[in-house]
Amino acid sequence: MASSDPNKCPRPGPWPPGPESSAMPSSSWAKKTGFRPKFSGETNASDSGKIGITPQQNPTWRKESDPKLDLEAGRANPPRQEKANGEPSDKPVRKRRDSDGGGVPKSTNGQAVGTTTDTAGTTTAVAAPRRASRSEDAVDMLPQTVDDDGFMSKHSHMKYELRDTPGLVPIGLYGFQHYLSMLGSLILIPLVIVPAMGGSYEDKSNVVSTVLFVSGVTTLLHTSFGSRLPLIQGPSFVYLAPALAIIHSPEFLGLNGNNFKHIMKELQGAIIISSAFQTILGYSGLMSVLVRLINPVVVAPTVAAVGLSFYSYGFPQIGTCLEIGAVQILLVIIFSLYLRKISVFGHRVFLIYAVPLGLAITWAVAFLLTTVGAYSYKGCDMNVPVSNIISEHCRKNIPRMKHCRVDASHALRAAPWFRFPYPLQWGTPVFNWKMALVMCVVSIISSVDSVGSYHASSLLVASRPPTPGVLSRGIGLEGLCSLLAGLWGTGTGSATLTENVHSIAITKMGSRRAIELGAGVLVVLSLIGKVGGFIASIPDVIVAGLLCFMWTMLTALGLSNLRYSEAGSSRNIIIVGLSLFLSLSVPAYFQQYGISPNSNLPVPSYFQPYVVASHGPIRTSFGGLNYVLNTLLSLHMVIAFLVAVILDNTVPGSRQERGVYVWSDPETAKREPAVAKDYGLPFRVGKLFRWVKWVGL
């Protein structure tokens, strides 16, 4: 401990402190020698607590030649700071930042400086390393730093941040680039569920146009009155598995006639009720309570399980036309990995447009093969039902004709030039309590997914993370967006697209104006029926290839949430491992229960996991309860969420080890102009909600 003798205490230094000339090499010396300060653009995001000055910033830091490795935390213990009399000190040294969340104090000559305070209260100025310059050769990850409040700073390579408005041309260019990189997430779900419902080519085209319209409108609402972050709202993959489970409910298997409209109305009713539940969850403030249980260790396996749950659909569909589907996957891998650092006119074209480029090239190859007659077989007509085909030659080749030919779909020819999507276009929704209950549980999973997206995107583009009130407001508005999706009939609920965070990172576009402009373009395109028809004409095998990549991205983005926690901790490793394994194993038990190897289910093999409601192990005297429990426990994401949230909140662990999400304090946020401008509601709408503390700043 420091001596208590007042005569030995050093006197306080002058204020404000002056810079130390020897702490940082001069610019001329740096240019001559090529010196680069050891300033890492990507720190361990698990440092969610207070952090100290690095050895380069504080020359009084004692160097240790052999730092001890903390096997539990998965990294080396930092050196300890000495007190004035040479004794070790555990007191953290803090850095300050201004109200915009990115500044540091500067000296009179403009050089950035930090401050250190010893045990006697003496304040010493320490020169901070210069900010790394922007470079296209920078690693395309998520470089972040942590400030003294535990908040992550902004992405050091973002071209446009949240409130930037560079001009109409840059906004249009980057907005188009952002939406094009999100193409797969917007269009693929209707291409899967409409055929499963027995819909025609025209139905598929109409649903695609409806999805584009609702996505544009809900994105505008969210960026204006929700979280106000540049996040695209659309048909989330979280809703795909429960939608398929409802589509393959036992009562629908024996339907005759137009199955599509009947099943769509059932889906609409379930989505409308679940959206009302999510709206109440957000605007009532219950989400602010629930978010205390949601941390990176919970979000990571839950979101990852969404992507892993569709493994039975991906490659089995690609195998129906392997020479096209496999080539597409290889192209996307080459573009997104091997060519990701190649820039064209300053843009990493192959990384940003990996999905649309792979789609275009594969589609062109399939068109050429169809034109030259590679999939034309003499005497075979793919429009004839398989049951009426006598020739063994045609029975063998008809499936290849349906999956490989690009002219197998008549969606483009059947689509009108102009069509306005309108609410209740499929008829009056049908409300079924058991299907609605399944969707209500899934809406909680969707909210968990959005929590991770809010936090990750705010670290890239905003001055501070949102407050719990802003988070609740965003979840409440997502419920209203799902209500619109249910009324218009998209087939799934609306939610924040998780892939949006990756698109922000690779496009360097964080301006909400660009997202809003792109949303307006989506609304206009939805009115052109031929656009929906063109998208609906994508061959099924190419859709499956795109889905394989999108589900891979979803799984990886979910696991990337672990970067905010101590990923090397044995506690977290076991929790995440158990959550992922049980999320695959427990649903497999429910899905395989009561099915003999020779049983013939009236659905394709890749849809068999979603018919569990008719043969699950839970068989009480209440049929509705059997349906709900068998369906929910067969969903991978539900099991992952339950296991993770129970273990993470009952197994002891520090806040840093758990990586507890740090949200902005409401009172502090109100005093910071930057935070108020980032998340404040426009048109003075916020004044109407001043009395509702849990949905404001």
N, C-alpha and C positions, 0 to 999 in steps of 0.2 A: 504494500500500500504506500501511497505518497506520504512524505513526512508531514507532520502537523505543525512544524515550526514555521511561523509566518515569515521569518527572515530568509528562509530558503525558497520561498515562492517567487517565481519570476514575475516581473511587472507586466501588466497588459501592454500590448503593442499598439501602434497607432491605428486609427480607423478613419476611412476605409483602408484596408491593407494594400500595400503596393506589390506589384508582380516581382517574382524572382527571375532574374535574367538567366540564371543557370539551369532552371527547371526544364526549359525547352530549347533545343538547338535553334539557331537563327535560320531564317529561310534560305539565306545564301549558302550556308554550310550544308543545309539539307539538300539543296539542288545539286551542289557539287558532288556530294557523296552518295546521293540516292537514298538518304535516310528516310525510313518510314516508321512512324511511331507504332508501337505494338498496341494498336487499338482495334479490338475485335468488333466486327459489325454484328456478330451474333453471339450474344451471351447466353448462358444457361437460363432459360426462362423459369427454372425452378426457384430462382432467387426472388421470390415474391415478397420477402420482407425487406428490412432496411439493408442497404449495401454500403460498403466502405470504399475509400479511395484506393486505387490500385497502386502497386509498388512504383509505377512510373510517375504517378501523380504525387506521392508522398515520399520524399527521400528519407524520412525517419523510420520508415517501415523496416523491421528487421527481416533480413533474408534468411530463409531456412534452406539448407542444402538438400535436405531429405524430407520433403513434406510427406506426412502420413496420409495414407489413402483411407478414406471412409468408405468401407465396402457397403454399408447400409445405404448411404446417400448416393453412391456410384460416382464419386469425384474426390479429388484431393482436398484436404482441409486447408483453408486459407491461412496464411501466416498471421501471427498475432502482433498487435501493435504494442510498443513499449511506452510506459509512462516516462515522466521527466527524470525520475531517479533510476531508470533502467528496468523497472518491474513490468511484467506483462500487463496489458490492459485489454479488457473485453468490451470496452465501450465502443459502439459503432461510430464511425465518422460519416456524417451525412452530406449529401449534395443538395443544392436547392435548384429549383427551376421556376420560371415565371408563370404567369397565369395561362399562357398559351401552351404550357406543358413541354416546351422544347428549348427554352433558353437557359443560359448560365450567366453568372455575373461576369462583367468585363472590366478590364483595367482601363486606365486613361489612354493607353495607346491602342485600344481595340482588341487586345489579346484576351482570350477567354481564360478566366481563372476560377479556381475552386477555393474553398476555405477549409481549414482544419483547426480544431480547437483542442488544446491539451487539457490536462487535468486542472491546471491552475487558471484556466479561462483565457489563456493567451490565444488569440486568433492569428493564424498565419496564412498568407495567400499562397496558393499553389497553382501553377500554370496548368491548364488542362490541355490535353492533346487536341490538335486541330481536327475538325470534322473531315472525315474521308470524302474525297471528291466523288461525284457520280461517275459511274463508268458502266458501259454496256457489258464489260467483261466481268462484272460483279456476279457472284453466285446467285442464282435465281431461287433463293430461299426466303426466309422471313427474318432478316436481321433486325434485332431489337435490343434495346438497352433498358435497364430498370432504374427508376429514379428513387428518391428517398422515401416516397410514399408507397412504394411497391407497385407503381404503375409502369407499364411498358411505354416506351416512347414510340414515335411514329417511324414508319418504314423509311430508312434513309435514302431510298432510291425511288420513291413515288414521284411521278411526274405531276399529277394533279391530286390534291387532297380534297377533303370533304366539301369545303365551301368555295373552292376555286372555280372561277368562271372565265376560262381563257379566251373564249370567243366561239362563235357558232361553228366555224369550220373544224377547229380541233375537237370541240365537243361532239360534233356529228361523226367525225372520223373515229375517235376513240370509243364513243358510245356504240357505233356499229361493230367495232372490233370486239368490244366486251360481249355484246349479245351474240355475235357469231361464235365466240368461244364457248358460249353457253347453249349452243344450238341443240345438242343432244339432250340436255336436261329438260328442255321445253317441249320437245315434240315426241319423245320416245314412248311415254306412258300411254297416250291414246292409241298409238300403233300396236300396243300389246293388249290392252283391255277390250278394245272394240271387237276385234276378231274373236276374243274369248267369249264375248256376249252374243256372238252370232250376228254381228252387224255387217252390213254390206259395204262396198267401196264408197258409196255415197255417204253412209253414216260415218265412216272413218274420216272422210274429208270434212264433214260438218263439225265433228268433235274437235279436230285439229284447229279449225278456224275459231271455234269457241274457246279453246285453250289459249290461243294467241290473244284474243280479245280480253278475256278475264285476267290473264297475266299482265297485260299492259295496264288495265284499269287498277288492279290491286297493287301493282308496283308504284303507280303514281300516288295512291292513297297512303302506302306505307312510307314512302320518302317524304311525304308532306305531313302526315298526322300520326305516324307510328314511331318507330325508333329513329327515323330520319337518317339512317345510315344507307349507303348506296347498295342495298340488297334487293335482288330481284325476287319477286313472288311468283310462284308457279306450281304446277303439279309435282309435289314432292314424292320421291321414291318411298318415303315412310308410309304413305297411304297405299302403295301398290299391293303389298301382300294382303292386307285386310280386304281391299277391294276384290282381289282374286278369290279370297275365301268366301266373300258374299256372293260373287258371281257363280261359284260352284257349290252353293248351298243345295241341300237335298231337294228342297221344294222346287228348284229351278231346273233340275235335270230332266224332268219329264214334260217340259213345256213344249207346246207346238205353236207354230205361227211366228210372229215377230217377237223373238226372245229379247232382242236388243232394247226396245223401248220399255218393256216390262221390267227388266233387270235394272236399267238405267234409273227408272223412277224409284226403285227400292234403294239404290245407291244414293240418289238425291236426298231421300228422306233421312237416311242414316247420317249423311254429311251435314245436313241442316241442323239436326239435333246436336251433333258433336261440336259444330261450330258455335252454337249458342252456349254450350258448356265451356268451350275455350274462351269465349268472350267474357263470360262471368269470371272465369279463372283469372283473366288479366285485369279487367277493370275493377274487380272487387278488391284487389290487393292481395289475393291469396297467392299469386305468383311470387310476390316478394317474400312470402314465407316459404314456399316450396323451393325457391332458388337457393336457400341455405343448405339444402340437401344435395344440390347439383353442383358437382365439382368436375374437374377434368378427368378424374379416375372413373366417374360415372358416365360422362359424355362420350369418352373415347370408345369403350366397348359397345355402348348402345348404338352409336352411329355406325361403327364398323360392322356390327351384326346386321344392319340394314343391307349393306352391300354384299355380305357373305351369304345372305339367305337366298339369293337367286342363282346359286351355282348350278342348280339342276335345270335352269332354263337356258343359260348362256351357250356353252359349247354343244350340247345336244342339238340345238337349233342350227348352229353353224355347220354341224356335220351333215346336214341335209344338202348342202352345196359347198363342200370343203374348199374347192379351188377358188371360191370367191370370198367366203368368210375368213379363212385362214390368211389369205393375202391382205385383207383389210386390217386384221389385227396386227400383222407384221408391219404394214405401212404406218399405222398409228404409233407403234412402238418405236420405229425408226425416226419418225418426225419428232415425237415428244422426248426422246432420250438421246439418240445419237446425233441428231441435227439441231438440238435445242439451243445451242449457242451461236448458230449461224444467223447473222443479221442481214437484212435486206432493207436498205434505206433507213437504217437505224432501228428497225423493228425485228424482233425474233419471230419471223413469220411461221416457221415450222413448229415452234413451241406453242404459239398462240392459236394457230389454226390447225392443229394436229387432227382434230376430229372432223371438221368440214373438208380438209384436204383429203384425208383418207376416204371419206364418204364420196367425194367427187371422183377421185381416181378409180375407186372400186366400181362405182356405178357406171363410169365410162367403159371400163373393161367388160363388165357384164353386158352392156348394150352392144359392144362390138361382137362379143361371142354370140349373142342372140341374133344379131343381124347376119352373121356368116352362117347361121344354121347349126351351131354347135348343140343346141337344145331342141332341135326339130326332129321328131321321129315319125317316120312314115306310117300313116293310118291311125295316129294317136291324136285324140282331141281332149285337152285337159278340162274342157267345160262339161264333159260327160261324167256323171257320177261314177265313182270307182266300183260301186256295186253292179253297174250295168256294163262294165268292161269285161269282155270275154278273153281277149288276147293276153297271154302271159307277158308278151313283150311290152305291151302298153301298160300293164299293171306295174311293171318294174320301173318304167321310165316316166310315168305321169308325175310322181312326186318330184323328180328333178326338174321337170318342165315348170311345175308350179313355184318351186323355190328359187330356181336359177334364172328364169327368163325375166327380163325387165318389163315386158309388155303384158305380164300376167294380170296386172291390176288395171282396172278401167276407171280409177278414181279421177284422173285428170280430165278424161273426156266427159265423165258424168257430172263434174263440179260446175256450177254456174259461174258466170263472171263476177257477179256481185251478189252478196248474201249478208244480211245483217243478223248476227247472233242475238237472240232475244231470250229473256227469262221464260222458264217453263215451256221451252220449245219441244220437249219430249212428252209433255203431259203433266198432270198433277202428281207431285211426289207422293210416294207411299211410305208411311211411317211404321216401322217395325221395331219394337223396343229392344229385341235381342241384337239386331244388327246395329242399332244406334248405340247400344252399350259397348259393343266392340270398338266402334269408331271413337267413342268418348275416351276410352283408354289410350287409343292410338294418338289422339290429339294431345295427350300429356307427353307422349314420346316425341311428337312433333315440336312441342314447346321446349323440351330438353335439347333437341337438335338446334333450335333457334337460339337458345342461350349461348351455346358454343359459338355459333356464327356471329352473334352480336359482339361477343367479347373479342374474337379473333379479328373481325373487320375493324372494330374501333381502334385496335392497336396499330393498324396500318394507316388509317385516314383521319382520325379524329384527335383532338387535343387530349382527351381523357376518355376512359371507358364510360358507358352510360350509367346513370344512377339506377337503383332498384325501381324507382318510379317510372323512368323511361323504359326500362325492360318490361315492366308490367303493361305499360301503354302499348308497347310493340306487340306483346302476346295478345292483348285484347283486340288490337286491330287485325292481327292475323286471324282471329276468330271471325271477325266481320268479313274478311276476305274469303274465308272458307264458306261463309254463308252465301256470298255472291257466286262462288264456284258451284255450290249446291243448287242454287236457283237457276243458274244458266245450264247446268248439267255437263260438267267436264269429266265426271266419273271419279274424281278424287278431290280431296281437300286441297286448299292452297296453303303454302308455307314458304318460308325462306329457303332458297336452294343452297344447300351446303357447298356445292361446287363454286358458288359465287366468290367465296373467300380466295380460292385458288386463282380464279379469273382476275380478281383485283391484284393479286400478287404478281402475276405474270404480265398483265397488260399495263400495270403501273397507273391505272385509272381509278381514282377514288372519288371523283366529283359526282355529287348527286345530280347535278344538271345533266351530265351525260347519260346517266341511268334514266332520268325522266324523259329526255329526248328519245332515247331508244324505246321506252315504253309507249310513247306516242306513236312511233313508227309501227310498233306491233299492233296497235289498235287499227291503224290504217290498213295494214296488210291483212288483218283478219276480215276486213270487209270485202276483200278480193277473193272470191271463192276459188279461183284457179290456184292461188298460193296454197290453200289447204289441200286441194286436189293433188298438186305437185308433191307436197310432203307426204301425203297418204300413199302415193305410188311408189315409195321406197320399198324395194324387195324385202321380204321378211328376213332373209339371211343377212342382209346388210344391217337391218335393225338389230339383230342379235349381236352382230359384231360390234356395233356402237355401244350396245348395252354392256357388253363384257368390259369395255374400257371405262364406261361411266361408273359401273359398280365397283371396279377396281379403284378408281379415283375416290369414290365415296368411302370405301373401306380405309384407304390410306389417310384421307382427310380426317376421318374419325379418330384414328390412332394418333394423328399428329397433335391432338389436344393434350397428349401426355407430355409435350414439351413444356407445359406450364407446371408440371409436378416433378417430383424426384423420380424419374423414370427407372433409375437403377435400384430403388428401394425394394427390398424383398417383400414388404407389405404390399406395395402397388403391383409388383410383378405377379404375386399370387392372386390378388383380387382381379386384375385384368385377365389373367390366364383362366381363372375359374369362370369368369363371366363369359368369355368367348367360347370356351369348351362346352359349358352347360347350355349356352345359347344355340349350339349346334346339336348337342346330344339329346337334350330333353325334348325339343320339337321333333327330332327324328323318332323318338319313342312314340309320341302321339300320332305322328303321320303314318307310321308303319303298323300301328296296333290294329289287329283284326283283319289285316290284308294278307291273304295267302299268296304264295309266289305265282300261282296260276289264275288268280282272280283277274277278271276283265272289267276294269273301271271304264265308264263311258266318257273319259276325258283323256287327252294326250298324257304321256308319261311325265312331261315336264310340268304339268298342272296337277298331278296327283297329290303333292303335299298340301294342296288347298281344299281337298274334299274331306278333311279330317272330321268335320262336324258330323258326318254320317256314320263314322265307325270308331270314334275316339274311345279311350278307356273310361271316361267319366260317364256313367249311365245311371243317373238318379231317376226318380219318378217325375221330375220336372224337365220336360223337353227343352224349354228355353234356356234353363240353367246349363244343361248339357252342351247346348250349342255354344253358349258364351265361353264356358271354361275350356272346352275342347279347342275352340278356335283360338282363344287368347294364348293358351299354353303351347300352341303349335307355332306361334309367331316368334321368330328368333330374337327380334329386338325387345320384345316384352320380357323374355327370360333374362336377357343380358341386362336390361334396366333394373329388374327386381333384384338380381344377385348383386350387381354393382352398388346400387343405392343402399342396400341393407349392410353389406360388408364395409363400405367406405364410411358409413356413419356410425358403425358400432365398433370397428377395430380401431384402437388408439393410434394416433398419428398426429404429428405437428402440422400446423397450417402450411408450412413450407413443403413438407413431405407430401401432403395431400394436394398441394397446388391450388388451394382455395382461391376461386376467382375473386379478384379485387374489383369492387364497383366503386364508382365515385360517391363521395359523401354528399347528400343533398344540400346541406347548408353551405358546404364549401363550394359546390357547383354553382349555387346562386350568386356567390360573390365573384366568380371568375367569368369575365365577359366571353372568353373563348368557348367555355363549356355551354353557356347560355345560348350562344349563337349556333353551336353545333346541334343542340338537341331541343332548343326552344321551338314551340309551335308557331307557325306563320299566321299572319292576318289577325294577330292579337287573340287567337283562339285560346292560348294558354291562360288568359285572364279569366276565362269562364270556368277553368278547372283549378283555380287557386285554392278552393276549399277542399279539393280532393288531393290530399298530399301524396297519396300512393301512386298517382299516375302523372305527376309532374316532375320537375327537376328535383 
